[in-house]
């Protein structure tokens, strides 16, 4: 179940099925989809003369070219396509929609095609962001209707059904569906997706049925608010948390000069360091080979190798720069200290008095950022929500005195309404039952290999119970007819967003489980702490308060310039490519 390959195969089909020189025309959605799986240089090697946007009305007319149109069947894109067909700029049009198109939309296109330039119209189900082979996102922020607890925002709901169904269709999977019972968001999505599969049954028939059908498990982010609030210590997670990954691109424009000679990283960074060393050594090996140019044949060989050599050189420089900046920020902001406290709040049976003292120490730490201060305060509020000695007002006062933005401090007061103990079905802190408490105590007695990576996302617990056939129907009911066989293909979808750390955890679980079940992780969004807090803010206050959380914390809007492409070849977030 490789979503990157699925989207690449669709793109390959589009450009191969249209012979000769062509223009590829995209909308603002499909531009993101394509750029995640294909580089511009790759697509231009497929007899593609030009790549442009459908919204660009000033495109030059090129009647000698064929147009490959790849757009989402949104009202906006269909309207632009109607205008395009009434005054065609290309000789022939091959239209590929990224999802199911309405009959009324096809009628609009037919009426507009007065010049009879449309040669083909097809549906190709690539209507999602294929981030890694085992990870996809729908790019939705703000799933919940503000002020209405546990109710979908209508447009977000429609988009979630469309995007998730496209991901399943691209993989040719018709799943049985389970969902988190306490979440009306999960139940609503499961119900709507089931109705869609039933209403268009022919579309969901993929030849021979599997002996054991795939399982789609729909979870709710609110069952685990802890994971997106923690500093993470794998490469892709750290890049997203500290620098931000936007459509697999990292903006390095504001990074000061960094030295690749730093040796201050601790054990949890060794794997990344080792991969970086291997990448550098491979580059040095190629450098030495290219120095041996002693004949015409050597010169020809170098010219043939030069594009790959130049790309490798760029990759080394980029990753050394990124890694250097990560290490600089870790030391500048004393992240080792704050991260240890975060992990203790999340995983250990820490006494309230000690926890409060630890949280205050981070807030008072002059090296800590406002995000670090808010992060530990939120973890404290969630952890000790029902403790009679909890000192939330005192922490609010302390954060105010440190100058944290008032709107962000306000999140401390609503985080328990968003994902508190009464909302969560999960026992993420191990304090809801004697069994959970005992397990956590035993884990504390045994000790942990690494204090910075001791936390395990809640969805791993769900997967473990599922594979052991211990997942209770009362907690995770079926939206389709049930099955008792252990599934080999599992799609986990999290309403409210996932994290890169969870992608790593899912991959590790799959590798460690007998039979190596194929597990695909998806979510409405891919979170770092910034985006998760924005999700909370929008859910609680709505669009009227739609100032980016990141702007409030950093004093600037999220970067719009996408400079460096970050490409991961698998779910292992420490991978350097």
URTAVEN-V261054 format. One record per pair of residues at least 24 apart in sequence whose C-alpha atoms are under 6 Angstrom apart, sorted by the first residue. I is the first residue (numbers start at 1). J is the second residue. D is the distance in whole Angstrom. If there is no record, write none. Layout:
<<I/J/D> <I/J/D>>
This chain:
<<2/133/5> <2/134/6> <3/130/6> <3/133/5> <4/130/5> <4/133/5> <7/126/6> <21/47/5> <21/48/6> <21/65/6> <22/48/5> <22/49/6> <22/65/5> <22/66/5> <22/67/6> <23/48/6> <23/49/6> <23/50/5> <23/51/6> <23/67/5> <24/51/5> <24/67/6> <24/68/5> <25/51/6> <25/52/5> <25/53/5> <25/54/6> <25/69/5> <26/53/5> <26/54/6> <26/70/5> <26/71/6> <27/53/6> <27/54/5> <27/71/5> <30/71/6> <33/129/5> <61/89/4> <62/89/6> <62/90/5> <63/90/4> <63/91/4> <64/91/6> <65/90/6> <65/91/6> <66/90/6> <66/91/6> <66/92/5> <67/93/5> <68/94/5> <69/95/5> <69/96/6> <70/96/5> <70/97/6> <71/97/5> <71/98/6> <72/97/5> <72/98/5> <73/97/6> <73/101/6> <82/109/6> <82/112/6> <85/112/6> <85/113/5> <86/112/5> <92/117/5> <92/118/6> <93/117/6> <93/118/5> <93/119/6> <94/119/6> <94/120/5> <95/121/5> <96/121/6> <96/122/5> <96/123/6> <97/123/5> <97/124/6> <98/124/5> <98/125/5> <98/126/5> <98/127/5> <99/123/6> <99/125/5> <125/166/5> <125/170/5> <127/163/6> <127/166/6> <128/163/6> <132/570/6> <133/570/6> <134/520/5> <135/521/5> <135/522/6> <136/522/5> <137/522/6> <137/523/5> <137/524/6> <137/525/5> <138/524/5> <138/525/6> <139/524/6> <139/525/5> <140/524/5> <140/525/5> <141/535/6> <142/535/5> <142/538/6> <142/539/6> <144/539/5> <146/539/5> <146/540/5> <146/541/6> <146/542/5> <147/540/6> <150/184/6> <161/193/6> <175/213/6> <175/214/5> <175/215/5> <175/216/6> <176/215/5> <176/480/6> <177/215/6> <177/216/5> <177/478/6> <177/479/5> <177/480/6> <178/217/5> <178/476/6> <178/477/6> <178/478/4> <178/479/6> <179/217/6> <179/218/5> <179/476/5> <180/219/5> <180/476/5> <181/475/5> <181/476/5> <186/218/6> <214/489/5> <214/490/6> <215/490/5> <216/491/5> <217/492/5> <218/493/5> <218/494/6> <219/494/5> <220/494/5> <220/495/5> <221/495/6> <221/496/5> <222/419/5> <223/424/5> <223/426/5> <228/528/6> <228/529/6> <229/529/5> <234/573/6> <234/574/6> <235/573/5> <235/574/5> <236/573/5> <237/500/5> <237/501/6> <241/528/5> <248/565/6> <248/566/5> <249/562/6> <249/564/5> <249/565/4> <249/566/5> <250/564/5> <251/562/6> <251/563/5> <258/324/6> <260/320/6> <260/324/6> <272/574/5> <333/367/5> <333/368/5> <340/452/6> <370/404/6> <378/412/6> <488/517/5> <489/518/5> <490/519/5> <491/519/6> <491/520/5> <491/521/6> <492/521/5> <493/522/5> <493/523/5> <494/523/5> <495/523/6> <495/524/6> <496/524/6> <497/523/5> <497/524/5> <497/525/4> <497/526/5> <498/523/5> <498/526/5> <498/527/6> <499/526/5> <499/527/5> <504/571/6> <504/572/6>>
